[in-house]
Amino acid sequence: MTEIARQQGRPSRENAQNIRQQIMDSAIELFARQGYAATSIRQIAETVGVNTAMIHYYFGNKEALLHETLEQVLEPLANAVAEMKQKKMAPLHDIISLLFGTFSQKPHLPILLTREVLLPGGVMQKHFMDHFAPRLGGALPQVLIEEQQAGRLREDADPVLVAHTLLGLCTFPFISRSMAEPALGVSYDESGIQAIERHIMELLERGLLP
């Protein structure tokens, strides 16, 4: 079979996985940059270099694509938080590494969540609240209470506010990049990202560890 014939027919399993991932990567970037409502299936298809039928074949519609794109990232994150909760062992360093590491790998995710979950009218608010909020930010206070009881977190720290601060500090660097880079001179290359993470670690550990 020629390469052209393969492209015109159903893609191989390996190619299918690559195409699916490219579609989701393109979707998360465009949804974050333009907003869900302003982004069309056609735009996503053009960015990837496929036709719109291919996206409908893999995902059905734009809403399903958004759900699957978020779930690919958020489900492993929620599972990791659940594992910490089950083990009753979640050092502050590990929580920061988990959150910041996830967002540094998917830097458009915090912007997308801000647009479509946090701001009024966000298209993902209900889905997020039903499926992810209780297992992500909603689960962190109990994880932090366990750390307090084990003597690994200051006993006078408010677990709810600590969870809120953790989420804010780990997401805001990516939300603010378009201004922080030119206005403040914050570096977002690999070493710059590592420096931001170290700064967050030191700031929180000095303020919250016994």
N, C-alpha and C positions, 0 to 999 in steps of 0.2 A: 504494500500500500504506500502510495506517495505521501509526502508530508502535507501537500495541499489537500489531498483527499481526507487525511486524518483530521485536519483542521476543520473541514467542512462537515464531517460527521461528528459522532459523539467522541469527546476527547478520551484519551486513555486515563486509567485511574490516577496515575502520577500527575499527568497534566491537569486533570480535573481538580485535584487537591491544590495545585499551584494556582490555578485560575480562581478557585474559591477564595483562597487566601489573599490574592491580589485584589479581588473585588471587595473583600471586607476591609483590607488596609486602605484602599481608596475611599471607601464609604466613610470610614471613621474620620479620615482627614477632611473630606468635603463637608460632612455633617458638622464637624467642629468649626471649620472656617466659615461656612456660609449659613449654617443652620439646616435642620432637617427639611423644613417646608420649602426652602429656596433651592434645594438640591434635587435634581431629577435623576431618574434611573439612566437616562440617556447620557448625562454628564459623567456619571460613574462609569458607564460602559466605555465611553470615549477615552477616559483616563486610562483604563486598563487595556483598551484596544480590542474589545469584544463587542458583539451586538447586544441590544437590550434583551433579546430572546434568551441569551445565555444567562443573564441575571435572573430572569423569570424562571428559567429551568432549575437553577440551583436554589433560589430563595423564595420564589412565588411572587412577592411584591416588596415594595420599599419598606413597609413597616416590619415585615418579617426579617428583612435584611438588617435593619437597625437592631432588632431584638437579638438576632444571632451574633451580630458584631459585638454587642455589649456583653452578651453571655460568654463569649469565647474568652474574654478577659476577666470578667467579674466572677464567674463561677469558680475558677481556680483560686481567686483571691478569697472568696467566701469560704471555700473548703479549707484553706490554710488557716483562716481565723478560727474555724470550727475545730481544727486539730489542736491549735493552741489552747482553746477553751477546754477541750477534752483532757489534754495532758496537764492542765493547770500549771503551765509553764510558758510564760511569754515575756521574757526580758524586754525592756524598753527598746534596746538595741535591735532585737529581732522584729519587733512591730514596725519600727521605722524602716528597717531594711526591706521588709515585705511591701509596705505601702509605697515608699519612694522608688524601690526597684521596679515595681509594677508600672508606675507612672513614667519612669524614665525609659522603659521599653516601649510604652505606648503614650508618647507625650501629648498626643491630641486628645486622649481620653478625658483628662480633667476639664478641658474646654467644652467637649461634647456634653459631659455631665452637667456642667454649669448651665449651658444653653437649654438642654432638654430635660433636666431633672430639677435643678435648683431654682431657676428663674420661673416666675409665674407664667403659666400656659405651656410649660414644657411638655412635649408630646410623650415623654417617657416617665413622667412623674408617678402615675398610678402603677405602672408595671414595675418600676424600681422599688416603690414602697411595698408592694406586695411580695416581690421575689427576692430582693437583695438588701434593702435597708435593715431588716431585722438581723441579717446574717453578717453584715459588714459593720458600719458605724454603730448599729444598734447592739451588736454583740461585744464591742470593745469595752464598755464600762465594766461588764462582769469579768472579762479577762483581766482588767486592771485591778479590780477588787481582789482577785486571787493573788495578784502580785503584791498588793498591800498586805494581805493576810500572811503571805510568805516572808514579809519583811524586805521585799526587793523594790518597793515603791514607798515614798513618803506617806505616812499615815494621815497627814493633814491635807493631802492632795484630793481634790474632788474628781472621782473617776469619770464622771460625765464631761466635765470641762477639760480634763486631760485628753479624753477621746476626741473631743471637738478640736482641741489645739493640734493634736497629732494629724488629723485629717486636713486641717487648714494648712499647716506648715509643709505637708508632703505634697499637696496639690497646687498651692498658690504659685510656686516658682514656674510651673508650666503654664498656668493660666496667664501669668503676667509677662511672659517672655517677650511679646511684641513691644512692650515698653521698657522692661527691665534691661534688655540687651542694649538698645541705643541710648536710653536716658541715664541708666545707672552704670553701664559698662559691665554688667554681669555676663560672664562667659558661659556659653551653653555647649561648648565642645566637650569631649569625654572627660578631660581633667576638670573642667568647670562644673560639670554635673557631679562629679565625685566630691569637689570642694563644697558644693551646696549641701550634699548629703552629710558630709562630716560636720559642717556647721550646725545643721539641725540636730545631729546626734549630740554634739558637745553642749549645745544650748539646753536641750531637754534633759540630758543626763545630769548636768550640773544643777538644774533646778528641781528635778523630781526624784533623784535617787537619794536614799538615806545617807 
